[in-house]
């Protein structure tokens, strides 16, 4: 296999893989945002900072505690989720009955504070995080070499996203969550502790961002700006998929990652803006997003 549409096959499939990897992170982060917005009606601008915290938690577990990648994949999301629960209890819970703008401004301020703390402590140059030995190396597929770790990232992200969708759409817990978005008082009347469920939902959304951060740590250098570099694109993905749409976040995240990757091959100059062009078109044609409700 030599050329496809005049493009060398290794280059085309390499960019397709890169698009899938970026799409995996877009999907996980936008899914966490959708979960939080769907129940809490909070636009969580701190999500990128919490993604970064997940990567730093993995790095600190390894550097300071000798705890490797596999345990970090479990522990780091829990650690960051606990910090998210604390923030929700102390600050965010006071804003649920106010306009969305207040939550957006608060979480934006929290993101700046968190990023500033990590930049002051660790600098901006970035810290390396090694790929676990079990996932190092690459597979020779004949038409390209597939790095094992990058394939693992795509599969792990897909599994986490689908598991989250199944929990929310197909279980009793998910039914309570969806019902609480429509009528929290009625759900509480049936004996469900809605405030606790809201807090845990925020913690779960934060844990998804942190898990994405752990997956990203061996690919990108662990640095305080890694979340802010992604979050603007992720918000565009959420808007395109539909604010609060779980399935929309997953499908749109992966699809736009692939579109962005292929644009780098066929029209490199447009690769940085293609997602925002798509967002503008969707907002004009369907303001609620592709999968959102008016």
GIMO-V692919 format. One record per residue. N is the residue number from 1. PSI is psi in degrees with one decimal (* if undefined). Layout:
n:N psi:PSI
n:N psi:PSI
//
This chain:
n:1 psi:114.2
n:2 psi:-70.7
n:3 psi:147.5
n:4 psi:117.8
n:5 psi:34.0
n:6 psi:5.1
n:7 psi:131.5
n:8 psi:133.2
n:9 psi:-44.6
n:10 psi:-38.9
n:11 psi:-45.1
n:12 psi:-48.4
n:13 psi:-29.5
n:14 psi:-43.5
n:15 psi:-32.7
n:16 psi:-41.8
n:17 psi:-43.7
n:18 psi:-39.5
n:19 psi:-39.7
n:20 psi:-39.3
n:21 psi:-49.0
n:22 psi:-39.9
n:23 psi:-34.8
n:24 psi:-43.4
n:25 psi:-39.1
n:26 psi:-43.7
n:27 psi:-45.9
n:28 psi:-42.8
n:29 psi:-42.9
n:30 psi:-29.6
n:31 psi:-45.1
n:32 psi:-41.4
n:33 psi:-41.1
n:34 psi:-40.0
n:35 psi:-45.3
n:36 psi:-46.1
n:37 psi:-36.2
n:38 psi:-36.9
n:39 psi:-38.8
n:40 psi:-15.6
n:41 psi:35.3
n:42 psi:127.7
n:43 psi:103.2
n:44 psi:87.8
n:45 psi:-8.4
n:46 psi:1.2
n:47 psi:-38.9
n:48 psi:-39.8
n:49 psi:-34.9
n:50 psi:-31.3
n:51 psi:-47.5
n:52 psi:-39.5
n:53 psi:-35.5
n:54 psi:-43.0
n:55 psi:-42.6
n:56 psi:-35.0
n:57 psi:-41.9
n:58 psi:-43.2
n:59 psi:-44.2
n:60 psi:-37.3
n:61 psi:-37.9
n:62 psi:-46.4
n:63 psi:-37.5
n:64 psi:-26.6
n:65 psi:-4.3
n:66 psi:20.5
n:67 psi:122.0
n:68 psi:-172.4
n:69 psi:-46.1
n:70 psi:-42.2
n:71 psi:-35.7
n:72 psi:-34.5
n:73 psi:-26.0
n:74 psi:-44.7
n:75 psi:-39.9
n:76 psi:-46.8
n:77 psi:-35.0
n:78 psi:-44.7
n:79 psi:-47.3
n:80 psi:-35.1
n:81 psi:-37.4
n:82 psi:-43.2
n:83 psi:-36.2
n:84 psi:-41.7
n:85 psi:-40.8
n:86 psi:-44.1
n:87 psi:-40.0
n:88 psi:-44.3
n:89 psi:-40.7
n:90 psi:-37.5
n:91 psi:-55.5
n:92 psi:-35.1
n:93 psi:-20.1
n:94 psi:-7.8
n:95 psi:2.6
n:96 psi:-30.8
n:97 psi:4.1
n:98 psi:174.7
n:99 psi:151.5
n:100 psi:-29.4
n:101 psi:-35.5
n:102 psi:-42.3
n:103 psi:-38.9
n:104 psi:-44.9
n:105 psi:-40.2
n:106 psi:-49.3
n:107 psi:-29.6
n:108 psi:-43.9
n:109 psi:-42.4
n:110 psi:-39.8
n:111 psi:-42.9
n:112 psi:-40.0
n:113 psi:-47.4
n:114 psi:-46.9
n:115 psi:-40.0
n:116 psi:-39.3
n:117 psi:-46.2
n:118 psi:-35.5
n:119 psi:-38.5
n:120 psi:-34.1
n:121 psi:-39.5
n:122 psi:-6.2
n:123 psi:-175.5
n:124 psi:-0.3
n:125 psi:-24.7
n:126 psi:148.6
n:127 psi:138.1
n:128 psi:147.9
n:129 psi:118.3
n:130 psi:149.6
n:131 psi:136.4
n:132 psi:142.9
n:133 psi:-33.6
n:134 psi:-22.5
n:135 psi:12.5
n:136 psi:166.4
n:137 psi:-171.5
n:138 psi:155.5
n:139 psi:137.1
n:140 psi:108.5
n:141 psi:3.5
n:142 psi:-52.8
n:143 psi:-10.6
n:144 psi:162.2
n:145 psi:126.7
n:146 psi:109.7
n:147 psi:128.7
n:148 psi:-42.0
n:149 psi:-39.1
n:150 psi:-35.6
n:151 psi:-39.1
n:152 psi:-39.4
n:153 psi:-45.0
n:154 psi:-45.3
n:155 psi:-45.2
n:156 psi:-43.5
n:157 psi:-41.9
n:158 psi:-42.9
n:159 psi:-45.8
n:160 psi:-42.3
n:161 psi:-45.9
n:162 psi:-37.5
n:163 psi:-41.8
n:164 psi:-44.1
n:165 psi:-42.7
n:166 psi:-41.3
n:167 psi:-43.8
n:168 psi:-35.0
n:169 psi:-22.4
n:170 psi:3.8
n:171 psi:166.6
n:172 psi:-39.3
n:173 psi:-43.7
n:174 psi:-36.6
n:175 psi:-41.1
n:176 psi:-42.9
n:177 psi:-45.1
n:178 psi:-38.1
n:179 psi:-37.2
n:180 psi:-27.7
n:181 psi:-26.0
n:182 psi:-43.5
n:183 psi:86.7
n:184 psi:-37.1
n:185 psi:-40.1
n:186 psi:-41.9
n:187 psi:-40.0
n:188 psi:-31.4
n:189 psi:-23.6
n:190 psi:10.1
n:191 psi:7.1
n:192 psi:131.3
n:193 psi:89.8
n:194 psi:-44.4
n:195 psi:-40.6
n:196 psi:-39.2
n:197 psi:-38.5
n:198 psi:-44.4
n:199 psi:-45.4
n:200 psi:-33.1
n:201 psi:-43.0
n:202 psi:-43.1
n:203 psi:-38.2
n:204 psi:-42.6
n:205 psi:-39.7
n:206 psi:-40.0
n:207 psi:-37.4
n:208 psi:-43.3
n:209 psi:-42.0
n:210 psi:-38.9
n:211 psi:-40.3
n:212 psi:-36.7
n:213 psi:-40.2
n:214 psi:-44.1
n:215 psi:-33.5
n:216 psi:-21.8
n:217 psi:-44.7
n:218 psi:-15.3
n:219 psi:-49.2
n:220 psi:156.4
n:221 psi:142.4
n:222 psi:107.9
n:223 psi:158.4
n:224 psi:-20.6
n:225 psi:-1.9
n:226 psi:-29.4
n:227 psi:-42.0
n:228 psi:-25.4
n:229 psi:-24.9
n:230 psi:-29.3
n:231 psi:-32.3
n:232 psi:-44.2
n:233 psi:-39.8
n:234 psi:-39.3
n:235 psi:-36.1
n:236 psi:-39.9
n:237 psi:-43.0
n:238 psi:-43.3
n:239 psi:-42.0
n:240 psi:-44.5
n:241 psi:-29.9
n:242 psi:120.4
n:243 psi:124.7
n:244 psi:-2.5
n:245 psi:116.8
n:246 psi:-53.6
n:247 psi:-38.2
n:248 psi:-39.5
n:249 psi:-43.1
n:250 psi:-53.6
n:251 psi:-42.9
n:252 psi:-39.0
n:253 psi:-52.6
n:254 psi:-43.0
n:255 psi:-45.8
n:256 psi:-30.1
n:257 psi:-44.2
n:258 psi:-43.0
n:259 psi:-44.0
n:260 psi:-42.0
n:261 psi:-43.9
n:262 psi:-32.0
n:263 psi:-33.3
n:264 psi:-24.0
n:265 psi:-49.9
n:266 psi:-25.9
n:267 psi:73.8
n:268 psi:-34.2
n:269 psi:-26.3
n:270 psi:-2.6
n:271 psi:-29.9
n:272 psi:-16.5
n:273 psi:-7.1
n:274 psi:-39.3
n:275 psi:-37.6
n:276 psi:-30.7
n:277 psi:-44.1
n:278 psi:-41.4
n:279 psi:-44.1
n:280 psi:-42.3
n:281 psi:-44.2
n:282 psi:-41.8
n:283 psi:-34.2
n:284 psi:-43.3
n:285 psi:-35.9
n:286 psi:85.9
n:287 psi:-27.7
n:288 psi:-5.7
n:289 psi:166.3
n:290 psi:-35.6
n:291 psi:4.1
n:292 psi:166.9
n:293 psi:140.1
n:294 psi:*
//
